[in-house]
Amino acid sequence: VILCHFCSSHVVAMEDPIPGTRIFVDFFCKPSGSAYVLTHAHTDHLKGLSAEWKHGLIHCSPITAALLVHRIGISPRILRTHECEVPFELLDPSSPSPITVTFVDSNHCAGSIIVIFENLCDGPVVNTGDFRLCDTILRSPTLQRVALGADGTRCQKLYVDASWANAPFYQIPSKAMSIEMCLHLLGSFQTERWFIRSSLGDEELLKAIALRFPGEKLLFTEEHRLREIQIACPDLRESCALLAPDELVDPDHCPRFVIIKNWSARRDDRRLHNVHGVSVNWSTLWWARSQVDRVSQCGPKCDYYQTLWQIVYSVHSSKQEIE
């Protein structure tokens, strides 16, 4: 077992190829004659990738491909997309025989995948990318097969996301539990306006808010983030609106949920100067910095220093789930 993350540091790239191959995962180092697989579109997994990339085809999920085109302007011609649980052959530049690759939804962010490599000389290899263990992953027929070795080919090497592999994070509320905590908090302040920091990975939360409060619009202050949501959750289009660059928000007619990039963006955005409300942030990193003993026992907490509510929400597996 090879641990690829430690304590949410953002140094995650797998700088060596899959053993015995010239296939790189989440690392774009430009060696000639290599093949590349991308697990998801978070910036810390795009090391070396840019709009000018011309050093090999990139294999990823359809959503990740669309996000790459949107985020960094990469050419669709070098992207090869594959659906989850549908094996495909990947030509290994160092071997005459193709490698069989299968993607599994990793429950991390929109488009994120676990990657299973088979037909390798030393046996199957699994790279989790970033993942949050869930029933869908446990039920994956491909993962079950290579984990149990039902056909005589058992996984020989596992590269695993260990972001929260330490004691305070032995248990972390599931995504569903965290979402319910958030919805309860939002419902407890029915007359308040909420400022919500959003980035790639909280699409399920935003979708849950739209479903729980169907008469409310999600007002995005950044077109970039709105476009990501439209790619990741097309069914949310009717629930979203965009604040125009030169539009001053009328405090009496501002939607209840305002989606912002970060807290400094809210403070510096002249369009929002006359708009007041409550802020909410969902993450696990804040709790890690707060040095809590057990994240599993933490409910919503008001961070008075920043005057906002904090809710535990993790897209990485707990220590127990990793084990």
C-alpha positions in Angstrom: 0.0 0.0 0.0 1.4 3.4 -1.0 0.0 6.5 0.7 -0.3 9.4 -1.7 -1.5 12.1 0.6 -0.7 13.2 4.2 -2.8 15.6 6.3 -4.3 17.4 3.4 -1.0 18.7 2.0 -1.5 19.5 -1.6 1.5 17.6 -2.9 -0.2 14.6 -4.5 1.2 14.0 -7.9 2.4 10.5 -8.6 5.7 11.5 -10.1 6.7 8.0 -11.1 4.8 6.0 -13.7 2.7 2.9 -12.9 5.4 0.2 -12.2 6.6 -1.5 -15.3 4.9 1.1 -17.6 5.2 4.6 -19.0 1.7 5.5 -17.8 1.5 8.5 -15.5 -1.4 9.4 -13.2 -2.1 13.0 -12.3 1.4 14.0 -13.3 2.2 15.7 -16.6 6.0 15.8 -16.8 6.3 15.8 -20.6 8.5 12.8 -21.2 8.3 11.7 -24.8 6.3 8.5 -25.5 4.2 8.4 -22.4 0.5 7.9 -21.6 -1.5 9.9 -19.1 -4.5 9.4 -16.9 -6.2 12.2 -14.9 -8.3 11.3 -11.8 -10.1 14.7 -11.5 -9.8 18.4 -12.2 -8.6 19.8 -8.9 -5.6 22.1 -9.4 -3.2 20.0 -7.2 -3.7 17.1 -9.6 -2.9 19.1 -12.8 0.9 19.5 -12.2 2.5 20.3 -15.5 -0.7 20.6 -17.5 -1.6 23.7 -19.5 -3.5 24.9 -22.5 -0.4 24.2 -24.6 -0.1 20.6 -23.6 1.0 18.5 -26.7 2.9 15.6 -25.1 0.3 12.8 -25.1 -3.3 11.9 -24.9 -5.1 12.3 -21.5 -7.6 9.7 -20.4 -10.3 10.9 -18.0 -14.0 11.0 -17.3 -16.4 13.1 -19.5 -17.0 15.7 -16.8 -13.3 16.1 -16.1 -12.7 16.6 -19.8 -15.3 19.3 -20.0 -13.9 21.0 -16.9 -10.4 20.9 -18.4 -11.6 22.7 -21.6 -13.4 25.2 -19.4 -10.7 25.8 -16.8 -7.5 25.8 -18.7 -8.6 25.8 -22.3 -7.0 22.5 -23.2 -7.8 21.1 -26.7 -10.6 18.5 -26.7 -8.6 16.7 -29.4 -6.1 15.4 -26.9 -8.7 14.2 -24.4 -10.1 10.6 -24.4 -13.1 10.1 -22.2 -14.4 6.9 -20.6 -17.4 6.0 -18.6 -17.2 4.3 -15.2 -17.1 0.5 -15.0 -16.5 0.3 -18.8 -13.0 -1.2 -19.4 -10.9 0.2 -22.2 -7.5 -0.6 -23.6 -4.6 1.9 -23.0 -1.5 1.5 -25.2 1.6 1.4 -23.0 4.5 3.0 -24.9 6.9 0.6 -23.1 5.0 -2.6 -23.9 3.6 -4.3 -27.0 0.5 -5.4 -25.1 -2.2 -2.9 -24.1 -3.2 -2.3 -20.5 -6.8 -2.8 -19.5 -8.1 0.3 -17.5 -11.4 0.7 -15.7 -12.7 3.9 -14.0 -14.8 3.8 -10.8 -16.6 6.9 -9.4 -14.5 8.0 -6.4 -17.2 10.1 -4.7 -14.8 13.1 -4.4 -15.8 15.8 -6.7 -17.7 16.0 -10.1 -16.0 13.7 -12.5 -13.5 12.2 -10.1 -12.4 8.5 -10.5 -10.6 5.6 -9.1 -8.4 3.9 -11.7 -7.8 0.1 -12.0 -4.9 -1.1 -14.2 -4.9 -4.7 -15.3 -2.9 -7.0 -17.6 0.3 -5.7 -16.0 3.3 -8.1 -15.6 3.2 -7.9 -11.8 -0.6 -8.0 -11.4 -3.4 -5.3 -11.1 -2.7 -1.9 -9.7 -5.3 0.4 -8.1 -4.9 4.2 -7.8 -7.7 5.8 -5.8 -7.0 9.4 -6.7 -8.8 11.4 -4.1 -11.8 9.4 -2.8 -14.5 9.3 -0.2 -15.5 5.7 0.6 -19.2 5.0 0.1 -21.5 2.1 -0.8 -21.1 2.8 -4.6 -17.4 2.2 -4.3 -17.8 -0.9 -2.1 -20.2 -2.3 -4.7 -18.0 -1.7 -7.7 -17.7 -5.1 -9.5 -14.3 -4.2 -10.8 -12.9 -3.3 -7.4 -14.5 -6.4 -5.8 -12.9 -8.6 -8.4 -9.3 -7.2 -8.1 -9.7 -7.0 -4.3 -10.8 -10.6 -3.8 -8.8 -12.1 -6.7 -11.9 -14.0 -7.7 -10.3 -14.9 -11.1 -6.8 -15.3 -9.8 -5.7 -11.7 -10.5 -5.6 -9.9 -7.2 -4.5 -6.3 -6.7 -0.7 -6.2 -6.1 -0.3 -2.5 -5.4 -2.6 0.2 -4.0 -2.0 3.9 -4.2 -4.4 5.5 -1.7 -5.5 9.0 -0.8 -4.6 9.3 2.9 -5.4 13.0 3.5 -7.1 12.3 6.9 -5.1 9.4 8.0 -4.6 10.6 11.6 -6.4 10.1 14.9 -8.8 13.1 15.0 -10.3 12.1 11.7 -10.8 8.4 12.5 -14.5 9.0 11.8 -15.9 11.9 9.7 -19.6 12.5 9.1 -20.7 11.1 5.8 -21.5 13.5 3.0 -25.2 12.8 3.5 -25.0 13.6 7.3 -23.0 16.8 6.6 -25.5 17.9 3.9 -28.4 17.4 6.4 -26.6 19.4 9.0 -26.2 22.2 6.5 -29.8 22.1 5.4 -31.0 22.2 9.1 -28.8 25.2 9.8 -30.1 27.1 6.7 -33.6 26.3 7.7 -33.1 27.5 11.2 -32.5 31.0 10.0 -35.4 31.3 7.6 -35.3 35.1 7.2 -31.5 35.4 6.8 -29.5 35.7 3.6 -26.6 33.3 3.3 -23.2 33.8 1.7 -21.8 30.5 0.6 -18.2 29.8 -0.4 -18.2 27.3 -3.2 -15.6 25.4 -5.2 -15.3 22.2 -7.2 -16.4 19.4 -4.9 -19.5 20.8 -3.2 -21.9 20.2 -6.1 -23.9 17.8 -4.0 -24.4 20.4 -1.3 -25.6 23.1 -3.7 -27.9 20.6 -5.4 -29.4 19.7 -2.0 -30.0 23.4 -1.2 -31.8 23.9 -4.5 -34.0 20.9 -3.8 -34.8 21.8 -0.2 -35.6 25.4 -1.0 -37.1 25.2 -4.6 -38.4 28.7 -4.6 -34.9 30.3 -4.0 -32.3 31.1 -6.6 -28.6 30.4 -6.1 -27.0 33.8 -7.1 -23.4 33.2 -8.4 -21.1 36.2 -8.2 -18.6 34.5 -10.6 -19.4 33.2 -14.1 -16.5 30.8 -13.9 -18.0 28.9 -11.0 -21.5 29.0 -12.5 -20.2 27.4 -15.6 -18.5 24.6 -13.6 -21.9 23.9 -11.9 -23.6 23.8 -15.3 -21.1 21.2 -16.4 -21.2 19.1 -13.2 -24.9 19.4 -12.5 -26.9 20.3 -15.7 -30.2 19.8 -13.9 -29.3 22.8 -11.6 -29.4 25.3 -14.4 -32.9 26.5 -13.6 -32.0 27.1 -10.0 -29.0 29.3 -10.8 -28.6 33.0 -11.7 -25.5 35.1 -12.4 -24.8 38.5 -11.0 -23.7 40.9 -13.8 -20.3 42.5 -13.5 -21.6 46.0 -13.2 -24.8 45.2 -11.2 -25.3 46.7 -7.7 -27.4 44.3 -5.6 -30.6 45.7 -4.2 -30.6 44.6 -0.6 -34.4 44.3 -0.6 -34.5 42.0 -3.7 -31.3 40.0 -3.3 -31.8 36.2 -3.4 -31.4 34.3 -0.2 -28.4 32.3 -1.3 -25.3 34.1 -2.7 -22.5 31.9 -4.0 -19.0 33.5 -3.6 -15.5 32.5 -4.4 -14.1 33.3 -0.9 -14.5 35.6 2.0 -12.1 38.3 0.7 -14.0 38.3 -2.6 -17.2 39.0 -0.7 -15.5 41.8 1.3 -14.0 43.4 -1.8 -17.0 43.0 -4.2 -18.5 46.4 -4.5 -21.7 44.9 -5.9 -22.4 43.4 -2.5 -21.5 46.3 -0.3 -25.0 47.1 0.8 -26.0 43.4 1.3 -25.8 41.8 4.7 -26.3 38.2 5.8 -24.8 35.1 7.5 -21.9 33.2 6.1 -21.4 29.4 6.0 -18.3 27.4 5.1 -18.1 23.6 4.7 -14.8 21.9 4.9 -12.6 19.6 7.0 -9.5 21.7 6.9 -10.8 24.3 9.3 -11.4 21.6 11.9 -7.9 20.3 11.3 -6.4 23.7 12.0 -8.6 24.0 15.1 -7.0 20.8 16.5 -10.2 19.2 17.5 -10.0 15.8 19.2 -12.8 14.1 17.2 -14.2 15.6 14.1 -17.0 13.0 14.2 -18.6 14.7 17.2 -18.5 18.2 15.7 -21.8 19.8 14.7 -22.1 23.3 13.1 -20.0 25.8 14.9 -19.9 29.6 14.7 -16.4 30.8 14.1 -16.6 34.2 15.9 -13.2 35.3 14.7 -14.5 35.3 11.1 -18.1 35.6 12.0 -19.3 32.6 10.0 -20.7 29.1 10.5 -18.4 26.1 10.0 -19.8 22.7 9.0 -17.7 19.5 8.7 -17.9 18.3 5.1 -15.2 16.0 3.7 -14.6 14.8 0.2 -11.7 12.7 1.5 -12.1 9.4 3.4 -11.8 9.2 7.1 -9.0 7.2 8.7 -11.4 4.4 9.4 -12.5 4.4 5.8 -9.0 4.4 4.6 -8.2 1.4 6.8 
